[in-house]
Amino acid sequence: MRIWLPLVATCSGTFLLLVYSTIVTVALPGIAQDLHADFGSLQWIIDVYTLALAGLLLGMGSLGDNLGRKRLYLTGLTVFGVATLACGAAADVGVLIAARAVQGLAGAAMFSTLLPLIGLTYTGRDKGVAFAVWGAVAGAAAGVGNVAGGILTQFLSWQWIFYGGVPLCLATVALSAAVLTDDTTTATRIDYLGIVSFTLAALGITFGIIRGGEQGWSSGSAVLGFVVGASMLVVFLLAERAGSAPMISLTLFRKREFNGTLVAALGYYLAAFGALPVISLWLQDGLGLSALATALVITVQPVAFITTSAVAGSALHRLPAHRTLGGGALTVGAGNVLLLATGAVSSWAALLPGLVVTGIGAGIVSPVLPSVAMAGAPAAQSGVASAAANCARQLGLALGIAVLGSVFHQCSPLSGGSDGQASYAPGLTAVFAVAAAIGLASGGLALRLLRPQRPAVGPVQAV
C-alpha cells in the first residue's frame, strides 16, 4: 500500500489545482452580491487564475529543473494553501482577484512538476497504472468542483469553497514532504524574459477583450490592453528566437502536426467550457435555480466527458490524430449548435443535449492530446510540446471566458426580476453561436493540419 502514497500525494495536488478552475463558477452570483462585483470583475475572478496557470506553466518546468521538482511542488502547494485562505477571507473583489492570481501562479508550479514526479517514482506496469489514475482524477475534478461549489455555496457561503480546500492542502503538503522522491537538480538557464513577456501578452489581450465588452472596443483601456498584449507578444517571439535557452523553440511551429494540436487544444477548450460562467448566471439569476441545482445541471457536461474518456479512451489512442482532435473539436462545435435552442422561454432542460454533446467532444480530445502533442515533436522536445498543448488548453479557457463573456455583455445587459430570463436570451444566443463557430472552425483546421500528407508522386518515367 505504501508504494501508492506518492500517487495519492500527486493526485491530491492535481485535484486541488484543477478543482479551483471550476468550483468558483456556481458561486459567481453570491460573490457578486456580497462584494458588489460587476460582470467584468466576475470574469476576472475565474480568468486571472487560468491565465496565471497557462502563462507560467512552460516557464515553471525549467524552474523545476533548477530547484528540484519536489521542492517546487511543495513550495507551490504551500503558496496555494495561503492564497486559498486569502480568497476566502477577501473583503472586496480586488483582493479576491489578486489572491486568485497567486493561486494560479502556485498552481502552475504544481502542474509543471506533477507528471515528472510520477515518472520519477514509478516504472513499468506501475507507471502505466499511476498515469491512468492521475488522468481519471484530473478528469473528475471538474465535475466534483461544480457539485462541491453548489453544495458549499447553498448551505454555507461562497467563502467556504475556499476555506474547505485549506485542510486538504495542508494534508497534501505533509504527505508530499514525507513520501515524494527527491530529484537531482540540473543547472539550466531560465528564460525569464520569455516567461514575463508571454504572461503579460496573455494578460494584456484578455484585459482588452473584457474591457472592450464592458466599455466598447475603442475605449482607452481596451486599446491599451491590446497594445500591451501585442507588444509583449512581439517581445516574446523575439526573445524565443534570439535566446540561447528559449522556453519553447520556435522551430516547433514549423510542424503542421504541432500547430494542428495547438489549434485543437485551444479551440475545443474555449468552445466547450468558456460559456459556463454565463450559463451559471442565467440559471440562477434568470431562471431562479439554487446554487446546488445549477451545479447539478452543469455537471451533466463533465459526466459526459468522463464517461467518454473512460469508455473509449484506449480505442481513441488507436485512431489517427486528425479524427480524434479534429473530430472531437467538431463535436464540441456541434454541441454548441444544439445549445442555440436555448431561448427566452426555455427551461434548464434545453441545455442538456448541448451539454452532453460538448462533454462527449471534450472527452474525445482530452485523453489523446498529450500523446499527440509529443508525437508531433522531435523526441528532445516532446516534454515541451506536451506542456505547450496543456498551456494552449488553459489559454483557450481564459480567452473563452473573456470573449464569450464580452459577447454576452454586449448583447444582454444583466437584469433581474420577472424579465430576467428574457433579458438573457439574446446574449445566450450570441454566446453559443460564437462558441459553435470557434469549435467548428478549429475542428476543421485541425483536421486539415493533422491529416497525414500523401507522399509526393513524381512523374512516371518512360521506358
C-alpha positions as CSV (number, residue, x, y, z in Angstrom):
1,M,0.0,0.0,0.0
2,R,2.8,2.4,0.8
3,I,4.0,2.3,-2.8
4,W,0.9,4.2,-3.8
5,L,1.3,7.0,-1.3
6,P,3.3,9.2,-3.7
7,L,0.5,8.8,-6.2
8,V,-2.0,9.9,-3.6
9,A,0.1,13.0,-2.9
10,T,0.4,14.0,-6.6
11,C,-3.3,13.2,-7.3
12,S,-4.3,15.3,-4.3
13,G,-2.4,18.3,-5.7
14,T,-3.8,17.7,-9.1
15,F,-7.3,17.6,-7.7
16,L,-6.8,20.9,-5.8
17,L,-5.4,22.9,-8.7
18,L,-8.0,21.7,-11.2
19,V,-11.0,21.8,-9.0
20,Y,-10.4,25.5,-8.4
21,S,-10.8,26.1,-12.2
22,T,-14.5,25.2,-11.9
23,I,-15.6,25.4,-8.3
24,V,-16.0,29.2,-8.5
25,T,-18.4,29.1,-11.4
26,V,-21.6,28.3,-9.5
27,A,-20.6,30.8,-6.7
28,L,-20.5,33.9,-9.0
29,P,-24.0,35.3,-8.2
30,G,-23.2,35.1,-4.5
31,I,-19.8,36.7,-4.9
32,A,-21.4,39.5,-7.0
33,Q,-24.0,40.2,-4.3
34,D,-21.6,40.1,-1.3
35,L,-18.7,42.0,-2.9
36,H,-20.7,44.3,-5.2
37,A,-18.8,42.9,-8.2
38,D,-19.7,43.9,-11.7
39,F,-19.7,41.5,-14.6
40,G,-16.1,42.3,-15.7
41,S,-14.9,41.6,-12.2
42,L,-16.7,38.2,-12.1
43,Q,-14.9,37.3,-15.4
44,W,-11.5,38.2,-13.8
45,I,-12.2,36.1,-10.7
46,I,-12.1,33.0,-13.0
47,D,-9.8,34.2,-15.8
48,V,-6.9,35.5,-13.7
49,Y,-6.4,32.0,-12.2
50,T,-6.5,30.3,-15.6
51,L,-4.2,33.0,-17.2
52,A,-1.6,32.6,-14.5
53,L,-1.8,28.9,-14.8
54,A,-1.4,29.0,-18.6
55,G,1.1,31.8,-18.8
56,L,3.6,30.3,-16.3
57,L,3.2,26.6,-17.0
58,L,6.0,26.4,-19.5
59,G,8.5,28.5,-17.6
60,M,7.9,26.6,-14.3
61,G,9.2,23.5,-16.0
62,S,12.7,25.0,-16.3
63,L,12.4,26.3,-12.7
64,G,11.8,22.8,-11.5
65,D,14.9,21.6,-13.3
66,N,16.9,24.1,-11.2
67,L,15.2,23.9,-7.8
68,G,14.2,20.3,-7.9
69,R,10.7,19.2,-8.7
70,K,9.8,18.0,-5.2
71,R,10.9,21.3,-3.7
72,L,9.0,23.4,-6.3
73,Y,5.9,21.2,-5.9
74,L,6.0,21.7,-2.1
75,T,6.6,25.4,-2.5
76,G,3.6,25.6,-4.9
77,L,1.4,23.7,-2.6
78,T,2.2,25.9,0.4
79,V,1.6,29.1,-1.5
80,F,-1.6,27.7,-3.0
81,G,-2.9,27.0,0.5
82,V,-2.1,30.5,1.7
83,A,-3.7,32.1,-1.4
84,T,-6.8,29.9,-1.0
85,L,-7.2,31.1,2.6
86,A,-6.8,34.7,1.4
87,C,-9.5,34.1,-1.2
88,G,-12.0,33.0,1.4
89,A,-11.1,36.0,3.7
90,A,-11.3,38.6,0.9
91,A,-13.5,41.5,1.8
92,D,-13.5,43.2,-1.6
93,V,-13.3,42.0,-5.2
94,G,-9.9,43.4,-5.8
95,V,-8.3,41.3,-3.0
96,L,-10.1,38.2,-4.3
97,I,-8.8,38.7,-7.8
98,A,-5.3,39.2,-6.5
99,A,-5.5,36.1,-4.3
100,R,-6.8,34.1,-7.3
101,A,-3.8,35.3,-9.4
102,V,-1.4,34.0,-6.7
103,Q,-3.4,30.7,-6.6
104,G,-2.8,30.4,-10.4
105,L,0.9,31.1,-10.0
106,A,1.2,28.4,-7.4
107,G,-0.9,26.0,-9.5
108,A,1.5,26.4,-12.4
109,A,4.4,25.4,-10.2
110,M,2.4,22.3,-9.1
111,F,1.1,21.4,-12.6
112,S,4.6,21.6,-14.2
113,T,6.1,19.1,-11.7
114,L,3.3,16.5,-11.3
115,L,3.9,14.2,-14.2
116,P,7.7,14.3,-13.8
117,L,7.3,13.4,-10.1
118,I,5.1,10.4,-11.1
119,G,7.6,9.4,-13.7
120,L,10.4,9.5,-11.1
121,T,8.6,7.3,-8.7
122,Y,7.1,4.5,-10.8
123,T,8.4,2.2,-13.5
124,G,7.0,-0.5,-15.8
125,R,3.4,-1.5,-15.3
126,D,3.1,0.6,-12.1
127,K,3.9,3.7,-14.1
128,G,1.0,2.9,-16.6
129,V,-1.4,2.4,-13.7
130,A,-0.2,5.6,-12.0
131,F,-0.7,7.8,-15.1
132,A,-4.2,6.2,-15.7
133,V,-5.2,7.0,-12.1
134,W,-3.8,10.5,-12.4
135,G,-5.8,11.1,-15.6
136,A,-9.0,9.9,-14.0
137,V,-8.5,12.3,-11.1
138,A,-7.8,15.2,-13.4
139,G,-11.0,14.4,-15.4
140,A,-13.2,14.0,-12.3
141,A,-12.0,17.3,-10.7
142,A,-14.2,19.5,-13.0
143,G,-17.4,17.6,-12.1
144,V,-16.6,17.5,-8.4
145,G,-15.8,21.2,-8.5
146,N,-19.2,22.1,-9.8
147,V,-21.1,20.0,-7.3
148,A,-18.9,21.0,-4.4
149,G,-19.3,24.6,-5.3
150,G,-23.1,24.3,-5.4
151,I,-23.3,22.5,-2.1
152,L,-20.9,24.8,-0.2
153,T,-22.4,28.0,-1.6
154,Q,-26.0,27.0,-0.9
155,F,-25.7,25.5,2.5
156,L,-22.8,27.6,3.9
157,S,-21.5,30.5,1.8
158,W,-19.2,31.1,-1.2
159,Q,-16.3,31.7,1.2
160,W,-16.4,28.0,2.1
161,I,-15.4,27.0,-1.4
162,F,-12.0,28.3,-0.4
163,Y,-11.9,27.6,3.3
164,G,-12.9,24.0,2.5
165,G,-9.7,23.5,0.5
166,V,-7.3,24.6,3.1
167,P,-7.3,21.4,5.2
168,L,-6.8,19.3,2.1
169,C,-3.9,21.5,1.1
170,L,-2.2,21.1,4.5
171,A,-2.7,17.4,4.4
172,T,-1.2,17.2,0.9
173,V,1.8,19.2,1.9
174,A,2.5,16.9,4.9
175,L,2.1,13.7,2.8
176,S,4.1,15.0,-0.1
177,A,7.0,16.1,2.1
178,A,7.1,12.6,3.6
179,V,6.7,10.3,0.6
180,L,7.8,12.0,-2.7
181,T,11.2,11.3,-4.2
182,D,13.8,14.0,-4.1
183,D,15.2,14.5,-7.6
184,T,18.6,15.9,-8.5
185,T,18.7,19.4,-9.9
186,T,20.1,20.3,-13.3
187,A,21.6,23.8,-13.7
188,T,19.8,25.4,-16.7
189,R,19.2,28.9,-17.8
190,I,15.7,30.1,-17.0
191,D,14.1,32.2,-19.8
192,Y,12.8,34.9,-17.5
193,L,12.1,37.3,-20.4
194,G,10.1,34.7,-22.2
195,I,8.1,33.9,-19.1
196,V,7.3,37.5,-18.3
197,S,6.6,38.6,-21.9
198,F,4.3,35.6,-22.6
199,T,2.3,36.1,-19.4
200,L,1.9,39.9,-20.0
201,A,0.9,39.2,-23.6
202,A,-1.9,36.9,-22.4
203,L,-3.0,39.3,-19.7
204,G,-3.0,42.3,-22.0
205,I,-5.1,40.7,-24.7
206,T,-7.5,39.2,-22.2
207,F,-7.8,42.6,-20.4
208,G,-8.5,44.3,-23.8
209,I,-11.3,41.7,-24.6
210,I,-13.0,42.1,-21.2
211,R,-12.8,45.9,-21.2
212,G,-13.9,46.0,-24.8
213,G,-17.0,44.1,-23.9
214,E,-17.7,46.4,-21.0
215,Q,-16.8,49.9,-22.3
216,G,-16.6,49.5,-26.1
217,W,-13.8,48.3,-28.3
218,S,-12.5,51.9,-28.9
219,S,-12.3,52.7,-25.2
220,G,-8.8,53.8,-23.9
221,S,-8.4,50.8,-21.5
222,A,-9.4,48.3,-24.2
223,V,-7.0,49.7,-26.7
224,L,-4.2,49.9,-24.1
225,G,-4.7,46.2,-23.3
226,F,-4.5,45.2,-26.9
227,V,-1.4,47.4,-27.5
228,V,0.4,46.0,-24.4
229,G,-0.6,42.4,-25.3
230,A,0.5,42.7,-28.9
231,S,3.8,44.4,-27.9
232,M,4.6,41.7,-25.4
233,L,3.8,39.0,-27.9
234,V,6.4,40.5,-30.2
235,V,8.9,40.7,-27.4
236,F,8.2,37.0,-26.6
237,L,8.7,35.9,-30.2
238,L,12.0,37.9,-30.4
239,A,13.2,36.5,-27.1
240,E,12.5,32.9,-28.1
241,R,14.2,33.4,-31.4
242,A,17.3,35.0,-30.0
243,G,17.7,33.3,-26.7
244,S,20.2,30.5,-26.1
245,A,17.8,28.7,-23.8
246,P,14.2,29.6,-25.0
247,M,11.1,28.5,-23.1
248,I,9.9,26.9,-26.4
249,S,11.7,26.5,-29.6
250,L,10.0,28.4,-32.5
251,T,11.1,25.6,-34.8
252,L,8.2,23.5,-33.4
253,F,5.8,25.9,-35.1
254,R,7.1,24.8,-38.5
255,K,5.5,21.4,-38.0
256,R,1.9,21.1,-39.2
257,E,1.1,18.4,-36.7
258,F,2.2,20.6,-33.7
259,N,0.2,23.6,-35.0
260,G,-2.9,21.4,-35.5
261,T,-2.6,20.1,-32.0
262,L,-2.4,23.6,-30.5
263,V,-5.4,24.7,-32.7
264,A,-7.5,21.8,-31.4
265,A,-6.4,22.3,-27.8
266,L,-7.3,25.9,-27.7
267,G,-10.4,25.7,-29.8
268,Y,-12.1,22.7,-28.1
269,Y,-11.5,24.0,-24.5
270,L,-12.7,27.5,-25.4
271,A,-15.9,26.3,-27.1
272,A,-16.7,23.6,-24.5
273,F,-16.1,25.5,-21.3
274,G,-15.9,29.2,-22.0
275,A,-19.6,29.7,-21.7
276,L,-20.1,28.0,-18.3
277,P,-19.9,31.2,-16.2
278,V,-22.7,32.8,-18.3
279,I,-24.7,29.6,-18.1
280,S,-24.4,29.7,-14.3
281,L,-25.6,33.3,-14.1
282,W,-28.6,32.6,-16.4
283,L,-29.6,29.5,-14.4
284,Q,-29.5,31.3,-11.1
285,D,-30.4,34.9,-11.9
286,G,-32.5,34.3,-15.0
287,L,-34.4,31.1,-14.0
288,G,-34.1,31.3,-10.3
289,L,-32.4,28.0,-9.7
290,S,-30.5,27.4,-6.5
291,A,-26.7,27.1,-6.5
292,L,-26.9,23.3,-6.0
293,A,-29.5,22.8,-8.7
294,T,-27.3,24.9,-11.1
295,A,-24.3,22.8,-10.2
296,L,-26.2,19.6,-11.0
297,V,-27.3,20.9,-14.4
298,I,-23.8,22.0,-15.4
299,T,-22.3,18.7,-14.1
300,V,-24.1,16.9,-16.9
301,Q,-21.2,18.0,-19.1
302,P,-18.2,16.7,-17.1
303,V,-20.1,13.4,-16.6
304,A,-20.4,13.0,-20.3
305,F,-16.7,14.0,-20.6
306,I,-15.5,11.5,-18.0
307,T,-17.7,8.7,-19.4
308,T,-16.5,9.1,-22.9
309,S,-12.8,9.2,-21.8
310,A,-13.3,6.1,-19.6
311,V,-15.2,4.0,-22.1
312,A,-13.4,5.0,-25.3
313,G,-10.0,6.1,-24.1
314,S,-8.0,3.1,-25.2
315,A,-9.8,2.9,-28.6
316,L,-9.2,6.6,-29.2
317,H,-5.4,6.1,-28.9
318,R,-5.6,3.7,-31.9
319,L,-7.3,6.3,-34.1
320,P,-5.4,8.8,-36.3
321,A,-4.9,12.2,-34.6
322,H,-7.0,14.2,-37.2
323,R,-10.0,12.1,-36.3
324,T,-9.7,12.4,-32.5
325,L,-8.6,16.0,-32.1
326,G,-10.3,17.4,-35.2
327,G,-13.4,15.3,-34.8
328,G,-13.6,16.0,-31.1
329,A,-13.4,19.8,-31.6
330,L,-16.1,19.5,-34.4
331,T,-18.3,17.6,-31.9
332,V,-17.9,20.4,-29.4
333,G,-18.9,22.9,-32.1
334,A,-22.0,20.7,-32.9
335,G,-22.9,20.7,-29.2
336,N,-23.0,24.5,-29.2
337,V,-25.3,24.4,-32.2
338,L,-27.7,22.3,-30.1
339,L,-27.3,24.9,-27.3
340,L,-28.7,27.5,-29.7
341,A,-32.1,26.0,-28.9
342,T,-32.0,27.8,-25.6
343,G,-34.3,30.8,-25.8
344,A,-36.4,33.3,-23.9
345,V,-39.0,30.8,-22.8
346,S,-36.6,27.8,-22.3
347,S,-36.1,25.9,-19.1
348,W,-32.9,24.4,-17.8
349,A,-33.7,21.2,-19.7
350,A,-33.0,22.9,-23.0
351,L,-29.3,22.9,-22.1
352,L,-28.9,19.2,-21.6
353,P,-28.5,17.9,-25.1
354,G,-25.8,20.5,-25.9
355,L,-24.0,20.0,-22.6
356,V,-23.9,16.2,-23.2
357,V,-22.6,16.6,-26.8
358,T,-19.9,19.2,-25.8
359,G,-18.9,16.9,-23.0
360,I,-18.6,14.0,-25.4
361,G,-16.5,16.1,-27.8
362,A,-14.1,17.1,-25.0
363,G,-13.9,13.5,-23.8
364,I,-12.7,12.5,-27.3
365,V,-9.9,15.1,-27.4
366,S,-8.6,15.2,-23.8
367,P,-7.3,11.6,-23.4
368,V,-5.1,11.7,-26.6
369,L,-4.0,15.3,-26.6
370,P,-0.7,14.9,-24.6
371,S,0.4,11.9,-26.7
372,V,-0.4,13.5,-30.0
373,A,1.4,16.7,-29.0
374,M,4.6,14.7,-28.1
375,A,4.3,12.6,-31.3
376,G,4.3,15.7,-33.4
377,A,7.6,17.0,-32.0
378,P,11.2,15.7,-32.0
379,A,12.0,13.4,-29.1
380,A,14.2,16.0,-27.4
381,Q,11.2,18.5,-27.4
382,S,8.4,16.1,-26.6
383,G,8.0,17.3,-23.0
384,V,7.9,20.9,-24.0
385,A,5.3,20.0,-26.8
386,S,3.1,18.3,-24.2
387,A,3.4,21.3,-21.9
388,A,2.6,23.7,-24.7
389,A,-0.6,21.7,-25.5
390,N,-1.7,22.0,-21.9
391,C,-0.8,25.7,-22.0
392,A,-2.9,26.1,-25.1
393,R,-5.8,24.4,-23.5
394,Q,-5.8,26.6,-20.4
395,L,-5.3,29.7,-22.6
396,G,-8.3,28.6,-24.6
397,L,-10.4,28.6,-21.4
398,A,-9.2,32.0,-20.3
399,L,-9.8,33.5,-23.7
400,G,-13.2,31.7,-23.9
401,I,-14.4,33.2,-20.7
402,A,-13.2,36.7,-21.8
403,V,-14.5,36.5,-25.4
404,L,-17.8,34.8,-24.7
405,G,-18.4,37.0,-21.6
406,S,-17.8,40.1,-23.6
407,V,-20.2,38.9,-26.3
408,F,-22.8,38.3,-23.7
409,H,-22.3,41.6,-22.0
410,Q,-22.7,43.4,-25.4
411,C,-25.9,41.6,-26.3
412,S,-27.6,41.2,-22.9
413,P,-27.2,43.8,-20.2
414,L,-27.7,41.9,-16.9
415,S,-31.0,42.4,-15.2
416,G,-33.0,40.5,-12.6
417,G,-36.7,40.4,-11.7
418,S,-39.5,38.9,-13.7
419,D,-38.0,39.7,-17.1
420,G,-34.5,38.4,-16.1
421,Q,-35.0,35.2,-18.2
422,A,-36.0,37.1,-21.4
423,S,-33.1,39.6,-20.9
424,Y,-30.6,36.8,-21.1
425,A,-31.9,35.3,-24.3
426,P,-30.1,37.5,-26.9
427,G,-26.8,37.2,-25.1
428,L,-27.0,33.4,-24.8
429,T,-27.8,33.0,-28.4
430,A,-24.8,35.1,-29.4
431,V,-22.5,33.3,-27.0
432,F,-23.5,29.8,-28.3
433,A,-23.3,31.0,-31.9
434,V,-19.7,32.3,-31.4
435,A,-18.7,29.2,-29.5
436,A,-20.1,27.0,-32.2
437,A,-18.2,28.9,-34.9
438,I,-14.9,28.6,-33.0
439,G,-15.4,24.9,-32.3
440,L,-16.3,24.1,-35.9
441,A,-13.5,26.2,-37.3
442,S,-10.8,24.9,-35.0
443,G,-12.0,21.3,-35.6
444,G,-11.9,21.8,-39.4
445,L,-8.5,23.4,-39.3
446,A,-7.1,20.7,-37.0
447,L,-8.5,18.0,-39.4
448,R,-6.6,19.6,-42.2
449,L,-3.3,20.2,-40.4
450,L,-3.2,16.8,-38.7
451,R,-4.3,14.7,-41.7
452,P,-1.3,12.6,-42.9
453,Q,0.1,14.0,-46.0
454,R,0.3,11.8,-49.0
455,P,3.8,11.2,-50.3
456,A,4.6,13.2,-53.4
457,V,4.4,11.1,-56.6
458,G,6.9,12.1,-59.2
459,P,6.2,11.9,-63.0
460,V,6.2,8.4,-64.5
461,Q,9.4,7.8,-66.4
462,A,9.0,6.5,-70.0
463,V,10.7,3.2,-70.6
